[in-house]
Amino acid sequence: MDKSVITNYTEKIYTFALSKTFSSEEAEELSQEILLTAISGLSQLRNEERFEPWLWSLASNVSKKFRRNMSRQRAMYVYDAPDIIFETDGLTDSDEELYAMLHKKITMLSKIYRDIIILYYYDELSTKEIAGRLEIPEGTVTWRLSEARRKLKKECCNMNETTLRPIKMGISIYGEGNYNGDTIPFPGQYINDALSQNILYYCYDTPRNIEDLAKLCGVPAFYIEDRIDNLVKRCAVIQPVKGKYQADFLILTDKYGKYYEENASVALMPVMDRLVSALEKLYSEADKIDFYRGEKSENELRYLYGIMAFEYLDGKYSDIDYPKIPENYDGSRWRYIANMESGKYHPIIIGRRCSANRGSRGTFMYNDWGLSGFKFAELMYDNYINVCEDILSGAEISDEESVAIAIKNGYLKRNENGDLMVTIPAFSKENKKRFDEITDKIFSPIMSEYSECVKKFIAGSKKLFPKHLNDDAQRLCHGVFTALYDAVLSECIKKGILPKPNKNWACEVLTQYK
């Protein structure tokens, strides 16, 4: 097997290494070890189809060994801070403990203070010499030295030790970008390590400096500095004021879900009965459309009708502003969004994933919605959509590899005759046009009042988000027009019009739009 294939995995290996280490320097070192080990061992791989499992197994083994070695070095480096500030000869045991604690606290200072403490006490340089070494005014050195002493004194009097909290969040993106999660990783992977997640959590509502974050996360400040540099580079963190950092994207927690659960149905009470009645009419009329139903049951299709209807109504009747997404560091227009909801409450938004193909016989869009109680299906990429289009149109199939994967992922199956069939519903352009006409006729009489209910709900929900994320909150709230469909569904279930979703159901559809 050609060793050059490994070069295609360089960035992915670095992302893997970053998640296993404490700094970019360590990640680079670990990446090199993985790459060198892979190159030297590639000749032993007999089955090229097993390359990726082999590579990641090798990477895991190398990282375990690397981390064992580094943990021993790091323990010495972090906590064996140099004996500074006071001579320690003849100290009692209690004094030894005090100074050991003080040395540890020095490592928790940010770099601008830590460097001056080391240079002044350990290297015994004068403030003038330090100013020359660091290329800053002597007055700045004197001030920072005084500030560092003050911080250390405070720490000695307030020993509230912290440890790394197990903050976990799912980080994704919305907007535009050419990512496949494999050869081109989604941006969230670069900020998804445990320490970065803790930093983002602790500086979400309130800007924090390096020392605050070090104490809250329970790690030395130089680790925070390293992660902050990466988070700033990846446009995940901003500095609202010099020296303080704040997460620059929405992190959804249970307080948002709680607001939704407590207020969604209440907000729609003036129109709820009419919305439920309109959905029942939609079910009856949509069933008359001669579209391809795949393997979906009648009740699954009813859930699908509803979300398709509300998305159509959103596009026609909603006047909620959607601020333009700014260009990001990679040139694409996208924003991060993180989720820490426990599942105790309904989500404030309905997740939607979509992709399109490049077929020559008509272009199809794949849509998959994360309604409450539904699972997300395996995302369908363009080559699989092409295969489905070929089957639906009766065209000759040439991409056998994509067919095999599509069967594995559940997009296709073979019927009793051995013929391939698509398992997902599909609407032709004519089908979709007819569906939209039915939706508009049934729902248009109540859209004005519904829109007012939505706006009142949004006004309350936006108060929950940090002010600097107003545009992100507005974009999130733009989806509330559709998301409140979930509250209508809850009412339908409560009245016995719909059953509760089966945990294996997926709300997905192919629609021809070009």
Secondary structure by P-SEA (a helix, b strand, c coil): ccccccccaaaaaaaaaaaacccaaaaaaaaaaaaaaaaaaccccccccaaaaaaaaaaaaaaaaaaaaaaaaaaaaaccccccccccccccaaaaaaaaaaaaaaaaccaaaaaaaaaaccccccaaaaaaaacccaaaaaaaaaaaaaaaaaaaaccccccccbbbbbbbcccccccccccccccccccccaaaaaaaaaaccccccaaaaaaaacccaaaaaaaaaaaaaacccccccccbbbbcbbbbcaaaaaaaaacccccccccaaaaaaaaaaaaaaaaacccccccccaaaaaaaaaaaaaaaaaaccccccccccccccccbbbbbbbbcccccccccbbbbbbcccccccbbbbbbbbbcccccccccccaaaaaaaaaaaacccccaaaaaaaaaaaccbbbccccbbbbcbbbbcaaaaaaaaaaaaaaccccaaaaaaaaaaaaaaaaaaccccaaaaaaaaaccccccaaaaaaaaaaaaccccccccccccccccccc
